Amino acid sequence: MRTLTLCVLGLVVCLGAGGHAAPAERQALITVLDKSGAPLRDLKPDEFIIQEDGQRRTVTAATLATEPLDVAIVIDTAKPPMGQNYPTREMRDGLAALVKAVYADNPESRVSLMEYAGAAVKTEDYTNNGDKILKAVNRLVASQRSAGVLVEGLIDTGKDLQKSKTSRRAVVTVSLGSPDDGETQPREAAI
């Protein structure tokens, strides 16, 4: 049995509708990784087990997702507590690796970058131009504000993603644990 984790394969799942109605089909995007973290790209429908409400569902197809991915990166740039340094180099290196991996998967994918501290500010809109995003990543520095407005940033990000034309969307949030100074309640950020 292969180990499954969470948007590389598109599954078509046949859901029983009860009675004599034809079963409904639904699609799900998942990523399947082996024990070492490498993606598995050759799985067949019968290698998946899907259960809904305690009932096993039939997987009728498993294909590699080919659509571009829209990725919104929301990053904490609030000033760390006294005596700590903002991990500028680590943030830049980690985000650069993420951006390169997204574009390696599909060059038509789009990435946006938003920083949050005293305000949530989009520093780069969705683009499939990797150089533009990497330049924005390399400009990341700590703010002088000691608190952030993560929830407000997530709300803005959700509104942007609703306009996306691709079915593959992701939000990557990097938080350093800055206190949220915004007045918006977390339940308002549901996407």
C-alpha positions as CSV (number, residue, x, y, z in Angstrom):
1,M,0.0,0.0,0.0
2,R,1.4,3.4,-0.9
3,T,1.4,6.3,1.5
4,L,-1.0,9.1,0.5
5,T,-0.8,12.7,1.5
6,L,-2.7,15.8,0.0
7,C,-2.9,18.6,-6.0
8,V,-1.0,16.5,-8.4
9,L,-3.7,14.0,-9.4
10,G,-7.2,14.8,-10.4
11,L,-9.7,12.1,-9.3
12,V,-13.2,11.6,-10.6
13,V,-15.2,9.9,-7.9
14,C,-18.6,8.3,-8.5
15,L,-21.0,9.1,-5.7
16,G,-24.2,7.1,-5.4
17,A,-27.3,9.3,-5.5
18,G,-29.7,6.8,-3.8
19,G,-32.8,5.5,-5.5
20,H,-32.6,5.1,-9.2
21,A,-30.9,8.4,-10.0
22,A,-27.6,8.2,-11.9
23,P,-24.6,8.6,-9.6
24,A,-23.0,12.1,-9.5
25,E,-19.4,12.6,-10.3
26,R,-17.1,14.9,-8.4
27,Q,-13.5,15.8,-9.0
28,A,-10.9,16.2,-6.3
29,L,-7.3,17.5,-6.6
30,I,-4.8,15.7,-4.4
31,T,-1.1,15.2,-4.1
32,V,0.3,11.8,-3.5
33,L,3.7,11.4,-2.0
34,D,5.8,8.3,-1.1
35,K,7.5,7.8,2.2
36,S,10.5,9.9,1.1
37,G,8.3,12.8,0.0
38,A,8.6,12.2,-3.8
39,P,5.4,12.6,-5.8
40,L,3.8,9.5,-7.2
41,R,2.5,10.2,-10.8
42,D,1.5,6.8,-12.0
43,L,-1.4,5.7,-9.8
44,K,-4.5,4.0,-11.2
45,P,-8.1,4.5,-10.0
46,D,-8.2,1.2,-8.2
47,E,-5.3,2.3,-6.0
48,F,-7.4,4.9,-4.2
49,I,-9.9,4.3,-1.4
50,I,-12.5,7.0,-1.0
51,Q,-15.2,6.9,1.7
52,E,-18.0,9.3,2.2
53,D,-20.5,9.0,5.0
54,G,-19.1,5.6,5.8
55,Q,-19.7,4.3,2.2
56,R,-17.0,3.4,-0.2
57,R,-17.1,5.4,-3.5
58,T,-15.8,4.3,-6.8
59,V,-12.9,6.2,-8.3
60,T,-13.5,6.2,-12.1
61,A,-10.4,8.1,-13.2
62,A,-7.0,9.3,-12.0
63,T,-5.1,11.7,-14.2
64,L,-2.3,14.2,-13.7
65,A,-3.5,17.7,-13.2
66,T,-2.2,19.9,-16.0
67,E,-3.9,23.2,-15.2
68,P,-1.7,26.0,-13.9
69,L,-1.7,26.7,-10.2
70,D,-2.5,30.1,-8.6
71,V,-0.4,30.5,-5.4
72,A,-0.9,33.4,-3.0
73,I,2.0,33.8,-0.6
74,V,1.1,35.7,2.6
75,I,4.2,36.4,4.7
76,D,4.6,37.9,8.2
77,T,7.1,40.8,8.1
78,A,6.3,42.2,11.6
79,K,9.3,43.2,13.7
80,P,10.3,40.2,16.0
81,P,10.3,40.6,19.8
82,M,13.3,42.4,21.4
83,G,16.5,40.5,21.1
84,Q,15.4,38.4,18.1
85,N,16.3,39.0,14.5
86,Y,14.0,38.7,11.5
87,P,15.1,35.6,9.5
88,T,15.4,37.6,6.3
89,R,17.9,35.2,4.5
90,E,15.9,32.1,5.5
91,M,12.6,33.6,4.4
92,R,14.0,34.7,1.1
93,D,15.7,31.4,0.4
94,G,12.6,29.3,1.4
95,L,10.2,31.4,-0.7
96,A,12.6,31.4,-3.7
97,A,12.6,27.6,-3.5
98,L,8.8,27.5,-3.3
99,V,8.4,29.8,-6.3
100,K,10.8,27.9,-8.4
101,A,9.0,24.6,-7.6
102,V,5.7,26.1,-8.6
103,Y,7.0,27.3,-11.9
104,A,8.8,24.0,-12.5
105,D,5.5,22.2,-12.2
106,N,3.8,24.4,-14.7
107,P,5.4,27.6,-16.1
108,E,1.9,29.1,-16.6
109,S,1.2,29.0,-12.9
110,R,0.8,32.4,-11.2
111,V,2.2,33.5,-7.9
112,S,1.4,36.6,-5.8
113,L,3.2,38.0,-2.8
114,M,1.5,39.8,0.1
115,E,3.3,41.1,3.2
116,Y,1.6,41.8,6.5
117,A,2.7,43.7,9.5
118,G,0.8,46.9,10.4
119,A,-1.1,46.5,7.1
120,A,-1.6,43.8,4.5
121,V,0.1,44.9,1.4
122,K,0.3,43.0,-1.9
123,T,3.8,43.6,-3.1
124,E,3.4,41.6,-6.3
125,D,0.2,40.7,-8.1
126,Y,-0.4,37.3,-9.6
127,T,2.1,36.7,-12.4
128,N,3.7,33.8,-14.2
129,N,6.9,35.9,-14.5
130,G,9.2,34.1,-12.0
131,D,11.8,36.9,-12.1
132,K,9.2,39.5,-10.9
133,I,8.2,37.3,-7.9
134,L,11.8,36.5,-7.1
135,K,12.7,40.2,-7.1
136,A,9.8,40.9,-4.7
137,V,10.9,38.0,-2.5
138,N,14.5,39.4,-2.4
139,R,13.1,42.8,-1.2
140,L,11.5,41.3,1.9
141,V,12.6,43.0,5.1
142,A,11.2,43.3,8.6
143,S,8.7,46.1,9.2
144,Q,9.0,48.4,12.2
145,R,5.6,47.3,13.3
146,S,5.6,44.7,16.0
147,A,2.1,43.2,15.2
148,G,0.5,42.0,12.1
149,V,-2.9,41.9,10.4
150,L,-2.9,38.3,9.1
151,V,-6.7,37.9,9.1
152,E,-7.1,41.0,6.9
153,G,-4.5,39.7,4.5
154,L,-6.3,36.3,4.3
155,I,-9.5,38.1,3.5
156,D,-7.9,40.1,0.7
157,T,-6.2,36.9,-0.6
158,G,-9.5,35.0,-0.6
159,K,-11.2,37.8,-2.6
160,D,-8.4,37.6,-5.2
161,L,-8.5,33.9,-5.5
162,Q,-12.2,33.9,-6.1
163,K,-11.4,35.7,-9.4
164,S,-9.0,32.9,-10.4
165,K,-9.8,31.1,-13.6
166,T,-7.9,27.9,-12.6
167,S,-9.3,25.1,-10.4
168,R,-5.9,24.7,-8.7
169,R,-5.4,27.4,-6.0
170,A,-3.3,27.5,-2.9
171,V,-2.6,29.9,-0.1
172,V,0.8,29.7,1.6
173,T,1.0,31.6,4.9
174,V,4.3,32.1,6.7
175,S,3.7,33.4,10.2
176,L,6.4,34.1,12.8
177,G,3.8,34.3,15.5
178,S,3.3,38.0,15.5
179,P,0.3,39.1,17.5
180,D,-2.7,40.0,15.2
181,D,-3.4,43.6,15.7
182,G,-6.3,43.8,13.3
183,E,-10.0,44.2,14.3
184,T,-11.2,41.6,11.9
185,Q,-12.4,38.3,13.4
186,P,-10.8,35.0,12.1
187,R,-14.2,33.6,11.1
188,E,-14.5,36.5,8.6
189,A,-11.4,35.1,6.7
190,A,-13.1,31.8,5.6
191,I,-12.4,31.4,1.9
